[in-house]
């Protein structure tokens, strides 16, 4: 597997880190964090419907 999701956004993150593009690195990390938080929120809501 890649850094994140077997390539994908992890490839962009790795290449941005290699060229010290800190604004891109920050944006990618924020996007990953937002995606995780949103998916956890949706997952909790769906679980609460079934429990």
N, CA, C, O and CB atoms as a CASP TS submission, in Angstrom:
PFRMAT TS
TARGET T0000
AUTHOR 0000-0000-0000
METHOD Language model
MODEL 1
PARENT N/A
ATOM      1  N   UNK     1       0.843  -1.173   0.000  1.00  0.00           N
ATOM      2  CA  UNK     1       0.000   0.000   0.000  1.00  0.00           C
ATOM      3  C   UNK     1       0.891   1.241   0.000  1.00  0.00           C
ATOM      4  O   UNK     1       2.022   1.220   0.486  1.00  0.00           O
ATOM      5  CB  UNK     1      -0.961  -0.005   1.219  1.00  0.00           C
ATOM      6  N   UNK     2       0.355   2.307  -0.552  1.00  0.00           N
ATOM      7  CA  UNK     2       1.090   3.571  -0.592  1.00  0.00           C
ATOM      8  C   UNK     2       1.002   4.310   0.726  1.00  0.00           C
ATOM      9  O   UNK     2       0.561   3.753   1.732  1.00  0.00           O
ATOM     10  CB  UNK     2       0.566   4.451  -1.709  1.00  0.00           C
ATOM     11  N   UNK     3       1.414   5.545   0.722  1.00  0.00           N
ATOM     12  CA  UNK     3       1.349   6.346   1.949  1.00  0.00           C
ATOM     13  C   UNK     3      -0.075   6.461   2.447  1.00  0.00           C
ATOM     14  O   UNK     3      -0.346   6.266   3.632  1.00  0.00           O
ATOM     15  CB  UNK     3       1.931   7.739   1.716  1.00  0.00           C
ATOM     16  N   UNK     4      -0.983   6.776   1.541  1.00  0.00           N
ATOM     17  CA  UNK     4      -2.405   6.858   1.883  1.00  0.00           C
ATOM     18  C   UNK     4      -3.184   6.267   0.718  1.00  0.00           C
ATOM     19  O   UNK     4      -3.184   6.824  -0.379  1.00  0.00           O
ATOM     20  CB  UNK     4      -2.854   8.344   2.179  1.00  0.00           C
ATOM     21  N   UNK     5      -3.837   5.157   0.950  1.00  0.00           N
ATOM     22  CA  UNK     5      -4.715   4.579  -0.066  1.00  0.00           C
ATOM     23  C   UNK     5      -4.014   4.022  -1.289  1.00  0.00           C
ATOM     24  O   UNK     5      -4.514   4.173  -2.403  1.00  0.00           O
ATOM     25  CB  UNK     5      -5.676   5.593  -0.503  1.00  0.00           C
ATOM     26  N   UNK     6      -2.876   3.385  -1.110  1.00  0.00           N
ATOM     27  CA  UNK     6      -2.159   2.702  -2.195  1.00  0.00           C
ATOM     28  C   UNK     6      -1.813   3.631  -3.354  1.00  0.00           C
ATOM     29  O   UNK     6      -2.067   3.310  -4.515  1.00  0.00           O
ATOM     30  CB  UNK     6      -2.986   1.547  -2.711  1.00  0.00           C
ATOM     31  N   UNK     7      -1.250   4.746  -3.039  1.00  0.00           N
ATOM     32  CA  UNK     7      -0.857   5.696  -4.095  1.00  0.00           C
ATOM     33  C   UNK     7      -1.644   6.965  -3.977  1.00  0.00           C
ATOM     34  O   UNK     7      -1.396   7.766  -3.075  1.00  0.00           O
ATOM     35  CB  UNK     7      -1.055   5.092  -5.484  1.00  0.00           C
ATOM     36  N   UNK     8      -2.572   7.168  -4.852  1.00  0.00           N
ATOM     37  CA  UNK     8      -3.521   8.274  -4.802  1.00  0.00           C
ATOM     38  C   UNK     8      -2.974   9.558  -4.219  1.00  0.00           C
ATOM     39  O   UNK     8      -1.998  10.121  -4.716  1.00  0.00           O
ATOM     40  CB  UNK     8      -4.694   7.871  -4.025  1.00  0.00           C
ATOM     41  N   UNK     9      -3.618  10.012  -3.156  1.00  0.00           N
ATOM     42  CA  UNK     9      -3.229  11.279  -2.534  1.00  0.00           C
ATOM     43  C   UNK     9      -1.865  11.167  -1.850  1.00  0.00           C
ATOM     44  O   UNK     9      -1.173  12.171  -1.680  1.00  0.00           O
ATOM     45  CB  UNK     9      -4.291  11.720  -1.518  1.00  0.00           C
ATOM     46  N   UNK    10      -1.482   9.960  -1.460  1.00  0.00           N
ATOM     47  CA  UNK    10      -0.160   9.757  -0.857  1.00  0.00           C
ATOM     48  C   UNK    10       0.962  10.071  -1.823  1.00  0.00           C
ATOM     49  O   UNK    10       2.022  10.547  -1.416  1.00  0.00           O
ATOM     50  CB  UNK    10      -0.019   8.334  -0.368  1.00  0.00           C
ATOM     51  N   UNK    11       0.738   9.810  -3.098  1.00  0.00           N
ATOM     52  CA  UNK    11       1.726  10.138  -4.124  1.00  0.00           C
ATOM     53  C   UNK    11       1.916  11.643  -4.215  1.00  0.00           C
ATOM     54  O   UNK    11       3.045  12.125  -4.310  1.00  0.00           O
ATOM     55  CB  UNK    11       1.302   9.572  -5.487  1.00  0.00           C
ATOM     56  N   UNK    12       0.805  12.393  -4.187  1.00  0.00           N
ATOM     57  CA  UNK    12       0.892  13.851  -4.205  1.00  0.00           C
ATOM     58  C   UNK    12       1.581  14.368  -2.942  1.00  0.00           C
ATOM     59  O   UNK    12       2.380  15.302  -3.001  1.00  0.00           O
ATOM     60  CB  UNK    12      -0.510  14.471  -4.338  1.00  0.00           C
ATOM     61  N   UNK    13       1.267  13.758  -1.809  1.00  0.00           N
ATOM     62  CA  UNK    13       1.884  14.167  -0.550  1.00  0.00           C
ATOM     63  C   UNK    13       3.384  13.933  -0.584  1.00  0.00           C
ATOM     64  O   UNK    13       4.162  14.802  -0.189  1.00  0.00           O
ATOM     65  CB  UNK    13       1.259  13.413   0.624  1.00  0.00           C
ATOM     66  N   UNK    14       3.784  12.782  -1.046  1.00  0.00           N
ATOM     67  CA  UNK    14       5.206  12.451  -1.129  1.00  0.00           C
ATOM     68  C   UNK    14       5.955  13.385  -2.072  1.00  0.00           C
ATOM     69  O   UNK    14       7.041  13.860  -1.743  1.00  0.00           O
ATOM     70  CB  UNK    14       5.382  11.013  -1.583  1.00  0.00           C
ATOM     71  N   UNK    15       5.386  13.645  -3.229  1.00  0.00           N
ATOM     72  CA  UNK    15       6.069  14.527  -4.180  1.00  0.00           C
ATOM     73  C   UNK    15       6.124  15.959  -3.658  1.00  0.00           C
ATOM     74  O   UNK    15       7.111  16.656  -3.890  1.00  0.00           O
ATOM     75  CB  UNK    15       5.366  14.492  -5.543  1.00  0.00           C
ATOM     76  N   UNK    16       5.090  16.408  -2.963  1.00  0.00           N
ATOM     77  CA  UNK    16       5.108  17.749  -2.379  1.00  0.00           C
ATOM     78  C   UNK    16       6.143  17.858  -1.267  1.00  0.00           C
ATOM     79  O   UNK    16       6.797  18.891  -1.122  1.00  0.00           O
ATOM     80  CB  UNK    16       3.727  18.110  -1.841  1.00  0.00           C
ATOM     81  N   UNK    17       6.289  16.802  -0.490  1.00  0.00           N
ATOM     82  CA  UNK    17       7.316  16.792   0.558  1.00  0.00           C
ATOM     83  C   UNK    17       8.715  16.826  -0.047  1.00  0.00           C
ATOM     84  O   UNK    17       9.616  17.471   0.489  1.00  0.00           O
ATOM     85  CB  UNK    17       7.160  15.551   1.454  1.00  0.00           C
ATOM     86  N   UNK    18       8.888  16.140  -1.150  1.00  0.00           N
ATOM     87  CA  UNK    18      10.210  16.086  -1.782  1.00  0.00           C
ATOM     88  C   UNK    18      10.672  17.438  -2.307  1.00  0.00           C
ATOM     89  O   UNK    18      11.872  17.711  -2.326  1.00  0.00           O
ATOM     90  CB  UNK    18      10.197  15.090  -2.915  1.00  0.00           C
ATOM     91  N   UNK    19       9.749  18.282  -2.729  1.00  0.00           N
ATOM     92  CA  UNK    19      10.134  19.601  -3.258  1.00  0.00           C
ATOM     93  C   UNK    19       9.876  20.716  -2.240  1.00  0.00           C
ATOM     94  O   UNK    19       9.939  21.897  -2.582  1.00  0.00           O
ATOM     95  CB  UNK    19       9.365  19.896  -4.558  1.00  0.00           C
ATOM     96  N   UNK    20       9.590  20.348  -1.013  1.00  0.00           N
ATOM     97  CA  UNK    20       9.367  21.306   0.074  1.00  0.00           C
ATOM     98  C   UNK    20       8.251  22.313  -0.239  1.00  0.00           C
ATOM     99  O   UNK    20       8.369  23.499   0.068  1.00  0.00           O
ATOM    100  CB  UNK    20      10.655  22.052   0.369  1.00  0.00           C
ATOM    101  N   UNK    21       7.181  21.827  -0.848  1.00  0.00           N
ATOM    102  CA  UNK    21       6.018  22.671  -1.149  1.00  0.00           C
ATOM    103  C   UNK    21       5.077  22.622   0.056  1.00  0.00           C
ATOM    104  O   UNK    21       4.081  21.898   0.056  1.00  0.00           O
ATOM    105  CB  UNK    21       5.282  22.195  -2.467  1.00  0.00           C
ATOM    106  N   UNK    22       5.412  23.403   1.074  1.00  0.00           N
ATOM    107  CA  UNK    22       4.724  23.294   2.357  1.00  0.00           C
ATOM    108  C   UNK    22       3.256  23.690   2.276  1.00  0.00           C
ATOM    109  O   UNK    22       2.436  23.139   3.010  1.00  0.00           O
ATOM    110  CB  UNK    22       5.417  24.148   3.380  1.00  0.00           C
ATOM    111  N   UNK    23       2.904  24.630   1.402  1.00  0.00           N
ATOM    112  CA  UNK    23       1.484  24.987   1.284  1.00  0.00           C
ATOM    113  C   UNK    23       0.680  23.818   0.719  1.00  0.00           C
ATOM    114  O   UNK    23      -0.452  23.578   1.139  1.00  0.00           O
ATOM    115  CB  UNK    23       1.310  26.234   0.388  1.00  0.00           C
ATOM    116  N   UNK    24       1.262  23.095  -0.231  1.00  0.00           N
ATOM    117  CA  UNK    24       0.583  21.918  -0.780  1.00  0.00           C
ATOM    118  C   UNK    24       0.504  20.803   0.258  1.00  0.00           C
ATOM    119  O   UNK    24      -0.515  20.122   0.377  1.00  0.00           O
ATOM    120  CB  UNK    24       1.310  21.415  -2.040  1.00  0.00           C
ATOM    121  N   UNK    25       1.589  20.625   1.006  1.00  0.00           N
ATOM    122  CA  UNK    25       1.605  19.590   2.049  1.00  0.00           C
ATOM    123  C   UNK    25       0.514  19.877   3.075  1.00  0.00           C
ATOM    124  O   UNK    25      -0.219  18.976   3.484  1.00  0.00           O
ATOM    125  CB  UNK    25       2.996  19.520   2.743  1.00  0.00           C
ATOM    126  N   UNK    26       0.413  21.136   3.483  1.00  0.00           N
ATOM    127  CA  UNK    26      -0.610  21.521   4.453  1.00  0.00           C
ATOM    128  C   UNK    26      -2.007  21.261   3.913  1.00  0.00           C
ATOM    129  O   UNK    26      -2.858  20.720   4.620  1.00  0.00           O
ATOM    130  CB  UNK    26      -0.461  22.991   4.827  1.00  0.00           C
ATOM    131  N   UNK    27      -2.246  21.641   2.673  1.00  0.00           N
ATOM    132  CA  UNK    27      -3.556  21.425   2.067  1.00  0.00           C
ATOM    133  C   UNK    27      -3.889  19.938   1.987  1.00  0.00           C
ATOM    134  O   UNK    27      -5.013  19.543   2.298  1.00  0.00           O
ATOM    135  CB  UNK    27      -3.605  22.049   0.671  1.00  0.00           C
ATOM    136  N   UNK    28      -2.949  19.122   1.583  1.00  0.00           N
ATOM    137  CA  UNK    28      -3.182  17.675   1.465  1.00  0.00           C
ATOM    138  C   UNK    28      -3.503  17.081   2.828  1.00  0.00           C
ATOM    139  O   UNK    28      -4.414  16.261   2.944  1.00  0.00           O
ATOM    140  CB  UNK    28      -1.952  16.967   0.852  1.00  0.00           C
ATOM    141  N   UNK    29      -2.767  17.482   3.863  1.00  0.00           N
ATOM    142  CA  UNK    29      -3.016  16.954   5.204  1.00  0.00           C
ATOM    143  C   UNK    29      -4.379  17.402   5.711  1.00  0.00           C
ATOM    144  O   UNK    29      -5.079  16.623   6.359  1.00  0.00           O
ATOM    145  CB  UNK    29      -1.916  17.403   6.174  1.00  0.00           C
ATOM    146  N   UNK    30      -4.766  18.638   5.429  1.00  0.00           N
ATOM    147  CA  UNK    30      -6.089  19.130   5.835  1.00  0.00           C
ATOM    148  C   UNK    30      -7.185  18.349   5.116  1.00  0.00           C
ATOM    149  O   UNK    30      -8.202  18.007   5.721  1.00  0.00           O
ATOM    150  CB  UNK    30      -6.227  20.645   5.539  1.00  0.00           C
ATOM    151  N   UNK    31      -6.987  18.065   3.834  1.00  0.00           N
ATOM    152  CA  UNK    31      -7.974  17.285   3.076  1.00  0.00           C
ATOM    153  C   UNK    31      -8.097  15.874   3.650  1.00  0.00           C
ATOM    154  O   UNK    31      -9.205  15.359   3.797  1.00  0.00           O
ATOM    155  CB  UNK    31      -7.584  17.222   1.580  1.00  0.00           C
ATOM    156  N   UNK    32      -6.972  15.253   3.971  1.00  0.00           N
ATOM    157  CA  UNK    32      -7.009  13.905   4.570  1.00  0.00           C
ATOM    158  C   UNK    32      -7.733  13.947   5.910  1.00  0.00           C
ATOM    159  O   UNK    32      -8.587  13.104   6.185  1.00  0.00           O
ATOM    160  CB  UNK    32      -5.571  13.342   4.755  1.00  0.00           C
ATOM    161  N   UNK    33      -7.393  14.924   6.741  1.00  0.00           N
ATOM    162  CA  UNK    33      -8.028  15.046   8.052  1.00  0.00           C
ATOM    163  C   UNK    33      -9.525  15.285   7.918  1.00  0.00           C
ATOM    164  O   UNK    33     -10.313  14.656   8.624  1.00  0.00           O
ATOM    165  CB  UNK    33      -7.387  16.178   8.852  1.00  0.00           C
ATOM    166  N   UNK    34      -9.929  16.179   7.029  1.00  0.00           N
ATOM    167  CA  UNK    34     -11.352  16.460   6.832  1.00  0.00           C
ATOM    168  C   UNK    34     -12.097  15.226   6.337  1.00  0.00           C
ATOM    169  O   UNK    34     -13.224  14.968   6.760  1.00  0.00           O
ATOM    170  CB  UNK    34     -11.534  17.611   5.843  1.00  0.00           C
ATOM    171  N   UNK    35     -11.473  14.468   5.445  1.00  0.00           N
ATOM    172  CA  UNK    35     -12.094  13.250   4.931  1.00  0.00           C
ATOM    173  C   UNK    35     -12.301  12.226   6.045  1.00  0.00           C
ATOM    174  O   UNK    35     -13.352  11.591   6.124  1.00  0.00           O
ATOM    175  CB  UNK    35     -11.236  12.647   3.812  1.00  0.00           C
ATOM    176  N   UNK    36     -11.310  12.071   6.889  1.00  0.00           N
ATOM    177  CA  UNK    36     -11.414  11.118   7.999  1.00  0.00           C
ATOM    178  C   UNK    36     -12.493  11.556   8.990  1.00  0.00           C
ATOM    179  O   UNK    36     -13.310  10.744   9.424  1.00  0.00           O
ATOM    180  CB  UNK    36     -10.056  10.977   8.719  1.00  0.00           C
ATOM    181  N   UNK    37     -12.492  12.844   9.345  1.00  0.00           N
ATOM    182  CA  UNK    37     -13.484  13.344  10.293  1.00  0.00           C
ATOM    183  C   UNK    37     -14.895  13.196   9.719  1.00  0.00           C
ATOM    184  O   UNK    37     -15.808  12.764  10.423  1.00  0.00           O
ATOM    185  CB  UNK    37     -13.200  14.819  10.645  1.00  0.00           C
ATOM    186  N   UNK    38     -15.074  13.547   8.464  1.00  0.00           N
ATOM    187  CA  UNK    38     -16.395  13.417   7.831  1.00  0.00           C
ATOM    188  C   UNK    38     -16.848  11.963   7.764  1.00  0.00           C
ATOM    189  O   UNK    38     -18.008  11.658   8.045  1.00  0.00           O
ATOM    190  CB  UNK    38     -16.370  14.015   6.422  1.00  0.00           C
ATOM    191  N   UNK    39     -15.943  11.070   7.394  1.00  0.00           N
ATOM    192  CA  UNK    39     -16.332   9.656   7.312  1.00  0.00           C
ATOM    193  C   UNK    39     -16.651   9.086   8.691  1.00  0.00           C
ATOM    194  O   UNK    39     -17.553   8.258   8.818  1.00  0.00           O
ATOM    195  CB  UNK    39     -15.217   8.833   6.654  1.00  0.00           C
ATOM    196  N   UNK    40     -15.931   9.512   9.717  1.00  0.00           N
ATOM    197  CA  UNK    40     -16.241   9.060  11.077  1.00  0.00           C
ATOM    198  C   UNK    40     -17.600   9.596  11.535  1.00  0.00           C
ATOM    199  O   UNK    40     -18.357   8.883  12.195  1.00  0.00           O
ATOM    200  CB  UNK    40     -15.136   9.507  12.056  1.00  0.00           C
ATOM    201  N   UNK    41     -17.909  10.841  11.190  1.00  0.00           N
ATOM    202  CA  UNK    41     -19.194  11.430  11.545  1.00  0.00           C
ATOM    203  C   UNK    41     -20.341  10.672  10.878  1.00  0.00           C
ATOM    204  O   UNK    41     -21.324  10.317  11.529  1.00  0.00           O
ATOM    205  CB  UNK    41     -19.232  12.912  11.145  1.00  0.00           C
ATOM    206  N   UNK    42     -20.206  10.431   9.588  1.00  0.00           N
ATOM    207  CA  UNK    42     -21.239   9.696   8.850  1.00  0.00           C
ATOM    208  C   UNK    42     -21.378   8.285   9.406  1.00  0.00           C
ATOM    209  O   UNK    42     -22.491   7.787   9.575  1.00  0.00           O
ATOM    210  CB  UNK    42     -20.906   9.648   7.341  1.00  0.00           C
ATOM    211  N   UNK    43     -20.257   7.645   9.686  1.00  0.00           N
ATOM    212  CA  UNK    43     -20.282   6.287  10.227  1.00  0.00           C
ATOM    213  C   UNK    43     -20.993   6.241  11.580  1.00  0.00           C
ATOM    214  O   UNK    43     -21.769   5.322  11.844  1.00  0.00           O
ATOM    215  CB  UNK    43     -18.856   5.745  10.365  1.00  0.00           C
ATOM    216  N   UNK    44     -20.731   7.222  12.429  1.00  0.00           N
ATOM    217  CA  UNK    44     -21.386   7.264  13.744  1.00  0.00           C
ATOM    218  C   UNK    44     -22.892   7.464  13.597  1.00  0.00           C
ATOM    219  O   UNK    44     -23.675   6.847  14.320  1.00  0.00           O
ATOM    220  CB  UNK    44     -20.786   8.390  14.611  1.00  0.00           C
ATOM    221  N   UNK    45     -23.296   8.320  12.668  1.00  0.00           N
ATOM    222  CA  UNK    45     -24.730   8.540  12.446  1.00  0.00           C
ATOM    223  C   UNK    45     -25.418   7.276  11.929  1.00  0.00           C
ATOM    224  O   UNK    45     -26.517   6.938  12.369  1.00  0.00           O
ATOM    225  CB  UNK    45     -24.943   9.691  11.454  1.00  0.00           C
ATOM    226  N   UNK    46     -24.770   6.585  10.997  1.00  0.00           N
ATOM    227  CA  UNK    46     -25.345   5.355  10.464  1.00  0.00           C
ATOM    228  C   UNK    46     -25.425   4.290  11.552  1.00  0.00           C
ATOM    229  O   UNK    46     -26.428   3.582  11.652  1.00  0.00           O
ATOM    230  CB  UNK    46     -24.518   4.843   9.274  1.00  0.00           C
ATOM    231  N   UNK    47     -24.381   4.169  12.366  1.00  0.00           N
ATOM    232  CA  UNK    47     -24.402   3.193  13.460  1.00  0.00           C
ATOM    233  C   UNK    47     -25.521   3.507  14.451  1.00  0.00           C
ATOM    234  O   UNK    47     -26.177   2.597  14.959  1.00  0.00           O
ATOM    235  CB  UNK    47     -23.045   3.171  14.185  1.00  0.00           C
ATOM    236  N   UNK    48     -25.739   4.794  14.724  1.00  0.00           N
ATOM    237  CA  UNK    48     -26.773   5.148  15.690  1.00  0.00           C
ATOM    238  C   UNK    48     -28.185   4.807  15.182  1.00  0.00           C
ATOM    239  O   UNK    48     -29.103   4.602  15.975  1.00  0.00           O
ATOM    240  CB  UNK    48     -26.684   6.633  16.017  1.00  0.00           C
ATOM    241  N   UNK    49     -28.342   4.750  13.872  1.00  0.00           N
ATOM    242  CA  UNK    49     -29.632   4.361  13.311  1.00  0.00           C
ATOM    243  C   UNK    49     -29.923   2.878  13.532  1.00  0.00           C
ATOM    244  O   UNK    49     -31.079   2.480  13.676  1.00  0.00           O
ATOM    245  CB  UNK    49     -29.673   4.680  11.825  1.00  0.00           C
ATOM    246  N   UNK    50     -28.873   2.070  13.558  1.00  0.00           N
ATOM    247  CA  UNK    50     -29.060   0.619  13.675  1.00  0.00           C
ATOM    248  C   UNK    50     -28.944   0.101  15.103  1.00  0.00           C
ATOM    249  O   UNK    50     -29.290  -1.048  15.375  1.00  0.00           O
ATOM    250  CB  UNK    50     -28.056  -0.089  12.815  1.00  0.00           C
ATOM    251  N   UNK    51     -28.475   0.914  15.991  1.00  0.00           N
ATOM    252  CA  UNK    51     -28.290   0.442  17.381  1.00  0.00           C
ATOM    253  C   UNK    51     -29.316   1.089  18.280  1.00  0.00           C
ATOM    254  O   UNK    51     -29.335   0.829  19.483  1.00  0.00           O
ATOM    255  CB  UNK    51     -26.859   0.751  17.897  1.00  0.00           C
TER
END
